[in-house]
Amino acid sequence: MNRFFALVLLAVGFASSAHADLIPATWTDSANTGNGIYIGGGQSYTYVHDLNDNGFRPLNDLITSFNLAINLADDSSSWRDGLELAFIDLPGVLGDDDVWSWDFDASGDEYGGWSLAGLLQLNVLGTLTVTISSVFGDFNLVSSTLTAHGLSNVDTSVPEPGALGLLGIGLVGMALSLRRRKQLGRA
């Protein structure tokens, strides 16, 4: 019976020594546009933000919210070269939006949206696909930054003090059981 009790304590010590913790995390990805990407009248540009390159692990970590900040700029050196209208398309329908007013000096964020389908795509694949289309006029995509917030599943491989104590008691119990067995064998 003592030997069985020692084995149970030993097993509990091993089982409770390793577990996972969820900690708050933020992942950020910026699209590399260089000097800006020109989007002509009636044209579209599609790109992908990839959080896998920034430590996100799909189906292991959890993104609870995200924000996409897009900065567009007028391509002309004149103050206005006519009506310009961009359409931002994210996965799903809820994140789509028209952008018709932006900074001509490329210093501000014109779009700060998100979508439910985009949230699903980020959690399953770790990527977000974005398409910017010119409805009227032409302009430059200056920058695009994706910031996601959520929980990171961190594996803690350091045993807790209680687990080490149970492990120690189990080992002592096994040693005493073997010692007693040897003493009974001599008598």
C-alpha positions as CSV (number, residue, x, y, z in Angstrom):
1,M,0.0,0.0,0.0
2,N,2.8,2.4,0.8
3,R,4.4,1.7,-2.5
4,F,1.2,2.5,-4.4
5,F,0.8,5.7,-2.4
6,A,4.4,6.7,-3.3
7,L,3.8,6.0,-7.0
8,V,0.6,8.1,-7.0
9,L,2.5,11.0,-5.4
10,L,5.3,10.6,-8.0
11,A,2.8,10.7,-10.9
12,V,1.0,13.7,-9.5
13,G,4.3,15.5,-9.1
14,F,5.2,15.0,-12.8
15,A,1.7,15.8,-14.1
16,S,1.5,19.1,-12.2
17,S,5.0,20.3,-13.0
18,A,4.3,21.3,-16.6
19,H,1.4,23.4,-17.8
20,A,0.6,26.4,-20.0
21,D,-0.2,30.0,-19.1
22,L,-2.1,32.6,-21.1
23,I,-0.5,36.0,-20.9
24,P,-1.6,39.2,-22.6
25,A,0.3,39.9,-25.9
26,T,0.5,42.4,-28.8
27,W,1.7,41.6,-32.3
28,T,2.5,44.3,-34.9
29,D,3.2,44.1,-38.6
30,S,3.9,46.9,-40.9
31,A,3.7,46.6,-44.7
32,N,7.0,47.6,-46.4
33,T,5.9,50.2,-49.0
34,G,9.2,51.9,-49.6
35,N,8.5,55.3,-51.1
36,G,4.8,54.4,-51.4
37,I,2.9,52.2,-53.8
38,Y,1.1,54.0,-56.6
39,I,-2.5,52.9,-57.2
40,G,-3.9,54.4,-60.4
41,G,-7.5,55.2,-61.3
42,G,-9.6,52.0,-61.4
43,Q,-6.7,49.9,-60.2
44,S,-6.3,47.7,-57.1
45,Y,-3.5,46.6,-54.9
46,T,-3.6,43.6,-52.6
47,Y,-1.1,42.8,-49.9
48,V,-0.9,40.5,-46.8
49,H,0.0,41.3,-43.2
50,D,1.8,38.3,-41.7
51,L,1.9,38.1,-37.9
52,N,3.6,34.7,-38.0
53,D,6.9,36.5,-38.6
54,N,6.3,38.5,-35.4
55,G,5.9,35.6,-32.9
56,F,2.2,34.8,-33.4
57,R,1.4,31.1,-33.5
58,P,-2.0,30.3,-35.2
59,L,-4.3,28.0,-33.3
60,N,-2.0,28.3,-30.3
61,D,-2.2,32.0,-29.5
62,L,-5.5,33.9,-29.5
63,I,-6.2,37.3,-31.1
64,T,-9.1,39.1,-29.4
65,S,-9.0,42.4,-31.3
66,F,-7.0,44.1,-34.0
67,N,-6.7,47.5,-35.7
68,L,-5.5,48.2,-39.2
69,A,-4.1,51.7,-39.8
70,I,-3.7,52.7,-43.5
71,N,-2.1,55.9,-44.6
72,L,-2.9,57.1,-48.2
73,A,-1.5,60.2,-49.8
74,D,-2.2,62.3,-52.9
75,D,0.2,61.4,-55.7
76,S,0.2,65.0,-57.1
77,S,2.3,67.9,-56.0
78,S,-0.7,70.2,-56.4
79,W,-3.1,70.6,-53.5
80,R,-5.9,68.9,-55.4
81,D,-6.0,67.0,-58.7
82,G,-9.6,66.1,-58.6
83,L,-11.9,63.8,-56.7
84,E,-10.1,60.7,-55.2
85,L,-11.9,57.8,-53.6
86,A,-10.4,54.6,-52.2
87,F,-12.2,51.4,-51.2
88,I,-10.6,49.3,-48.4
89,D,-11.5,45.7,-48.6
90,L,-10.9,43.3,-45.7
91,P,-12.0,39.7,-45.4
92,G,-15.8,39.6,-44.9
93,V,-18.2,42.5,-45.4
94,L,-18.1,44.3,-42.0
95,G,-14.6,45.7,-42.4
96,D,-15.0,47.2,-45.9
97,D,-15.1,51.0,-46.1
98,D,-14.7,54.0,-48.4
99,V,-12.0,56.5,-47.8
100,W,-12.4,59.8,-49.6
101,S,-10.4,62.3,-47.5
102,W,-6.7,61.9,-46.6
103,D,-3.7,64.0,-45.8
104,F,-1.9,65.3,-48.9
105,D,1.4,65.3,-47.0
106,A,1.2,61.6,-46.1
107,S,1.2,62.2,-42.4
108,G,-2.0,60.6,-41.0
109,D,-4.0,57.4,-40.8
110,E,-7.0,57.5,-43.0
111,Y,-8.4,54.1,-42.1
112,G,-8.5,52.3,-38.7
113,G,-10.9,49.4,-39.3
114,W,-11.3,45.8,-38.5
115,S,-13.6,42.9,-39.5
116,L,-15.0,39.8,-37.9
117,A,-13.9,37.6,-40.8
118,G,-10.4,39.3,-40.6
119,L,-10.3,38.3,-36.9
120,L,-11.0,34.7,-37.9
121,Q,-8.4,34.7,-40.6
122,L,-5.8,36.1,-38.2
123,N,-6.5,33.4,-35.6
124,V,-6.5,30.5,-38.1
125,L,-3.7,31.6,-40.5
126,G,-1.9,34.4,-38.8
127,T,-2.4,36.6,-41.8
128,L,-4.7,39.4,-42.9
129,T,-5.4,40.1,-46.6
130,V,-6.1,43.7,-47.6
131,T,-7.1,45.1,-50.9
132,I,-7.1,48.9,-51.7
133,S,-9.0,49.9,-54.8
134,S,-9.2,53.2,-56.6
135,V,-12.8,54.2,-57.2
136,F,-11.9,57.6,-58.5
137,G,-8.5,59.2,-59.0
138,D,-5.0,58.0,-58.2
139,F,-3.0,58.0,-54.9
140,N,-0.2,56.3,-53.0
141,L,-0.3,53.8,-50.3
142,V,2.2,55.2,-47.9
143,S,2.0,52.7,-45.0
144,S,-0.2,50.0,-43.5
145,T,0.2,48.8,-39.9
146,L,-1.6,45.9,-38.3
147,T,-1.7,45.8,-34.5
148,A,-3.3,42.7,-32.9
149,H,-4.0,42.2,-29.2
150,G,-4.8,38.9,-27.5
151,L,-3.4,36.1,-25.4
152,S,-0.2,34.2,-25.9
153,N,-0.1,30.5,-24.9
154,V,3.3,30.3,-23.1
155,D,4.5,26.8,-22.0
156,T,6.0,27.0,-18.6
157,S,8.5,24.2,-18.2
158,V,9.7,25.2,-14.7
159,P,8.1,23.0,-12.0
160,E,6.2,24.8,-9.3
161,P,7.5,24.4,-5.7
162,G,4.4,22.3,-4.7
163,A,5.0,19.9,-7.6
164,L,8.6,19.5,-6.6
165,G,7.5,18.8,-3.0
166,L,5.1,16.1,-4.2
167,L,7.9,14.6,-6.3
168,G,10.3,14.6,-3.4
169,I,7.7,12.9,-1.1
170,G,7.1,10.3,-3.7
171,L,10.8,9.5,-4.1
172,V,11.3,9.3,-0.4
173,G,8.3,7.0,-0.1
174,M,9.6,4.7,-2.8
175,A,13.1,4.6,-1.1
176,L,11.5,3.8,2.3
177,S,9.4,1.1,0.6
178,L,12.5,-0.5,-1.0
179,R,14.4,-0.3,2.3
180,R,11.7,-2.0,4.2
181,R,11.3,-4.7,1.6
182,K,15.1,-5.4,1.8
183,Q,14.9,-5.6,5.7
184,L,12.0,-8.0,5.6
185,G,13.8,-10.2,3.1
186,R,16.8,-10.6,5.5
187,A,14.7,-11.6,8.5
